């Protein structure tokens, strides 16, 4: 039995009160305990289920949960029979402990209300340490100079200079502070401050440095434009409902991901590579950041989201910035999604201008065309979904996605320019591995790579990315995650003909949540 007796949290799981047995979508009249549950609900109103409308009758019930259920029913029972009195004696210790916990919780809430810095705002934060390094392998490497060769430029035929290899061990950090404010209880004003030291002139390879090794960028990699270790504004937006089905988001610094109703993935429990966090469609889910607005509609498991983000909205020159101009560095997205308790599916379309916050996971060749060619525009499609088991065990959760992109130009381009690109990703994740709270996962993907070029040229741009990690839950607020990742051809099409170049990296990520 897995329903609980009140609308508070029991062992960290939320339960919502019900007034009719029909509110449980997973119960059937043929279930052996159906009539007993119906009597409890209709006569005493002391049975509750999960917030997603499910009862989960097959889940085990602890003695504490049984005591909580009994305690809730006692308030509604006036005639205590001998059987009920015997039941009360059986759970006497648990009921006393629950009462003590309730009294302690009420006292703690009173202390918190007396000492909080604001009656409308809440502060939360996360600090991440990353220690690690990369080993580069292949015949394109110049060992003495610690550089790697690149092929001639595909479009101009001109030689490209070798790239210095960032193979030193590094120690980097990311710090995020969230101030969440609500004025009505249903709205949200989020102010996010952030600092880090991943980038800079000679930043860490985990920050996507040098630019030609951008696929190795971590999801936590960050540094303010003003320099490393500068704490500054990262996000600022306001979110509010209209009625019961529509949510509106607007702000001068908001991410595309903040305005999408369903992020169609349950991978990863602890992020490593950024390319593995964008649902197999990095161009469609580009996480563009800037001034923007969007809304989503939700009803009966369906949702529709639409949003617009301008990376350069603060600039007044229409050639280099503004809203709705050629220089906006803008994305516009529309998503249709459907979600059930164990699975979800979403289709998305995104229009991308160049000079956005950059597609998080692309080869140097596709990155140059999509993000840097001032005369390009890209139409990106994505289809993504996930499935997860009810409980931890041998079966992992599965998250997967695929992206298809078409790039066109407003002016004539050299033969061999990008026309079509694709991407995909599959991620598996197991929960409670070896110990409660510990998770293991791995993923394989192809970042955005060219599949068709102008003038009938044949691309050679593919590369494969793998990552493996194991998250150790040290405490409620601290995790340790050792991880490995491998990139088969970081340069993609820029890899010299008949030469090889690959990257193997290892790191230890420590996260403090507060």
C-alpha positions, 0 to 999 in steps of 0.5 A: 500500500502506498497512499498516505494519510495527509497532504504533507510530505511523508518520507520526502514524497508528496501526497494529495488529499482525495474525496473520491476513489475515482480520483486514483487513475490507476485503481480498478474495481477488480483490485482486491482492496478496492472496496476497502479503500472506497470505504476509507475515502467515502466514510472517513476521507483519510486516504491520500495519493500522489500529486500525479493522481496515482495511488501506487498500490503495489508500493511497500508501506513503512511502519511510520507511513502506516502510523501516519495513515492511522493518525489521520483516520483517528481524527475522523473516527468517534467510535473506537472498537476493541480492534482499533484500540489494539491497533493503537497499542501496536503503533503507540511508539510510532504515533508518539514519534510522529507527534514529536516530529510535528511539534519540532517541525512547528517550532522550526517553522516558527524560528524560520519565520522569525529569522528569514531575511524576506517574507516574499523571497527565498535564497538557494544556491549551488557551488560546484568544484571540478578537478580533471584533465584530458589526454589527447591521442592520434597521429595529428598531434605534434608531441614536441610542440604539444599542438595538433594539426588541422585540415585546410579550411573546407571553404577557402582551401587555406591552411589552418594553424595547429591548435595548442593542446590544453592537457594540463590538470585544472581546478575550476568552479561554478557558483549559482545563487537563486533569489526566488520571490513570489508576490501572490503565491502563484508567480515567480520573480527569479534573480540568478547570480553566477560566477565561475572561472572556466573560460578566459583567454587560456581557460579550461578545456572543460569550458570549451577552450580552445574554441575548436574543442567546444564539444568538451564543454561541461554543463556547469562551465561558466565565466562572466564576460567581465572575467573569471571569479566575477559575480554578476547577474546571469538570469532575471525574469518574471513568471506568472499564470493566466487562469489555470492553464497558461503561464507567461514568462518575460525578462531581460535575461531569460533562457529558452529552457525557462520558457518550455513546459516539458524538458523531454529528458530524465537524463542526467541526474548529475550533468557532465557534458553540455551536449548531453543535456539538450535532448539530442537536438542541440540546435532546437534546444539551444538554451539561448540566453537574453531578453525574451518572452514566452508562454505555455499552455497545459491541459490533460497531460498536453502542453504547447510552448512558444518563446522568443529570445534575443541575445543582443537585445540590449544593443541599439544598432539594428545591424548588431542588436535589438529585438526583431532585427538581423543582428538580434542573435535571436531564437524563436521556438514552438514545442508540442509535448505530451507527458504521462507519469512514466514517460514523455514525448516532445516535438520542437521547431526553432528558428536560429539567427547567427550570433546567439549564445552558441549551439551547445554541442556542434562540430567546428564546421557546423558551429562556424556556419550556424553561429558565426556566418552573418548571412545564415539562418537555420531551421531546427527540428527536434524529436525527443522523449524518455521513459522511466521505471516506477522504482529503482532496479535493473531497468534504467530510465531511457532518454533519447532524441534526434535533431534535423537542421537546415541552414540557408543563406541570404548571399551566395556562399562558397561550394561546400557550405553547410546545407543540412546537419543532424544530431542524436543522443541516447542516455541510460540512468540507474538510480540507487546503485549500490546505495540509496541516492547513488546514481549511475549513467552513461550516454552516447551522442553525435553533436550537430554534424554536417550531412549535406553540403552545397554543390554536391560536396560530400561531408566528412564531419561525423564524431561520436561522444561518450560519457560515463559517471557515478554520482555518490550522495555523500549527504543531503547537500553534498555529492561527489561524481567521478566521470569519464568522457571520450570524443572520437573526432573533436575536429570533425571535418577539420581532422587532417586527411589520413590522420587521427585525433581523439580526446579522453578526459577524466574529472571529479565533480563535487557539488554543494547545494544549499 
